[in-house]
Amino acid sequence: MKKLKMKSLINRKGVDINVWSADLLDGSTGPVDGVPVQKTTDEIEPEKRHEPILPYSTFDHTLMNVSGGSQSDADLLWLSTGKYPKNTIVESTTQEGKYRVVNYSNYQDYSDVVIYELKGDDLNQSI
């Protein structure tokens, strides 16, 4: 079976975003007074990407539940050709803030896309 190529569509419909992989943020900067300190987005250069960030509508949520999927709490969907772990941070100027990857659906077995669910909150802004 031939894979569905989505990369050109994703690039055409994308916006400029910054991505900090959770793998990079997990590394400790060394203990401060014996307590490990997590790296922040200020200390790591982001990966620059041009990919779509879409509103996560109640319709999307309903489809997931009807099809037997688990319930999710997300604010945005991010369509990407890259593979990132949960807790990756995404900053979008069009959405005015930083968001954390809380879940994803990997379709790379038959396409070149991964769909990430993003959740924003005050805690993510200072990461």
Salt bridges, closest charged atoms under 4 A:
ASP16 OD1 - HIS50 ND1 2.81
GLU47 OE2 - ARG49 NH1 2.67
GLU51 OE2 - ARG49 NH2 2.79
ASP73 OD1 - LYS119 NZ 3.51
ASP75 OD1 - LYS119 NZ 3.34
